[in-house]
Amino acid sequence: MKISKKGGVAIFSLLGLLMAVIIVVHQNPGPSADPQEELLKKLLSCAMILVACVVFAKWYEKFTTLPVELYQSRHLIWKLAKNDFKKRYAGSYLGAVWAMIQPVVTVAMYYIVFDKIMGNTGRGTGDVPFVLFLTAGLVPWFYFNEALNNGTNAMREYDYLVKKVVFKISILPIIKIIAATFIHVFFIGVLLLVAALYGCYPTIYTIQILYYSFCLFIFVLALCYTTCSIVVFFKDLAQIINIVLQIGLWATPILWDIRSIHADWVFVLKLNPLVYIVNGYRSAIYEREWFFQDFFSTMYFWIVTVVLFGIGGAVFKRLKVHFADVL
């Protein structure tokens, strides 16, 4: 069933209004919450929601075209994602095992260096075993790293499909991300196993892994629609992304605990949406906290993600007509 523009705008506006009401009535349970800071957060959040509603109404077609295409092609996407995963490791003796070996070795090396050689220096993990702290941070990072790289290069890798007039090239980035998700599912299992070995057995909070994985999926998809469009014309972007990812590994609290950082820097670091994801995985595994307890971080993450998705969709729609000529 196709929703008209008026209906779509009305639904989006109602959701925005509901979100704004929740933000206004929400009270931070923290004893150290600053009333002025909380008020500023609420005002900024409501202002961003208002801007989002206006922008959505003005460019409704640009924002909805891409999600509609993805939904209509969902069966083809699933089939191609499975084929992409199988093709990537076809011909090798160990097959998909290679995709699992490198991250496992990376975790082991970080563990040996930071825990066994350097000891407790600067890790700030409290009573949590460092290997569990580290694994909970690296599992979402590995997924983000692989999905962003593969999604960025989707158009170049499938250039023969891009040149087909009748093929919906908008599904190519999500195919690469779903293929990366298969490996991510395995590492979630590894994370749960490591947690169980240290006495952190699955609880009702653990189900939030699904929520945070979905958050990461949508976030990286939003980024990929911009990056895969630009890299067709500016191939150096792929190398720039690799450098940014190297910096991002250290700028995100993966190898260190954000609570060990001076309070003046915490706000700046939390502007990175991946901080929300990494902290979320840890909350789901051993901190036993619900995602809505960090209310403003949740709102911030989704507002940023929706904005990035809108930008990505607009950029992709604007540039895709030139892909075949360049490739």
C-alpha positions, 0 to 999 in steps of 0.5 A: 500500500502506497502512502500519499505525501500528506499521509507520510508527512502527517505520520512523520510529524506525529512521531516527531511530536511524540518524541518531543513530548517524551523528551520534554517530560523525561527527567534524568534520574542521575543525581548529578544532572545539571538542570540547565544542561538538561534544559539545553539538551531538551531545547536542542532536541526539540529544535532538531525534531522541528527542523527534521519535520520541515525538511522531511515535508519539503523533500518528501520524495527524496527521503522516501524513494530509497526506503521504498525501493529497498522494501520492494526489492527485499527478496532480491536483496536477501538472495544477492547478499547470500551469494555475495557472502559465498562468492567472497570466500569461494575457492579457498580451503577454509572459506568463511573461516578466514573472515573470523580468523583475523578479528580473533587474532586482533582481539588476542593481540590487543589482549596480550599487549594491553592486559598481559604486557602493560597490565592495568595501565590506563584501561580503567575497566573496573572489575570487568575482565579486560578481555570481556571489556575489549571484546564487547568493544571490538565486535561492533567495531569490526562490523562497522569497519567491514560494512563501511569498507565493503558498502563504500566499494559496492558500486565499483565491485558490481560495476557490471550491474550498475551499467544495466539499465533495468537493475536497481543499483540502490540495493547494492550497498545494503547487499554488502552490509547484510553480507557483513552481518553474517560474520557479525552474528558469529562474533556476537556468539563469540562475545556471549561465550566470552561473557559466559566464561567470566560469569556474565550469563545472558539475561533479559538485558542481553536482548538489546544486542539485537537493538544495537546491531540494528542501530549499527546496521542503519547507521552504516547504511546511511553512511554508505549511500554517501560514500559509495556515491562519491567514491565512484568519482573520487576513488581516493575516498576509499583510502581516506576512509581507511585512515579515518577508521584507524583514527576512529579506533582510538577515538572511540572507547574500545581500548579504553573506558570513557569513564576514565576520561576527564569530564570536559572531554566526555561530551565531545567524545559522545558526539561520535555516534559509535560511542553510543553503540560500543557502550550499548554492547557493553551495557547489554552484556555486563552492565545490565542497563537498558538503552532508554536509560541513556535517553539523550544519547539515544535521541541524539544517535537516531536524529544523527542517523536519520539526518545522515540517511536523508543526506545519503539518499539525496546524494545517491539519487543526484549522482547515480545517473552518472555512475554508468558513464564513469564506471 
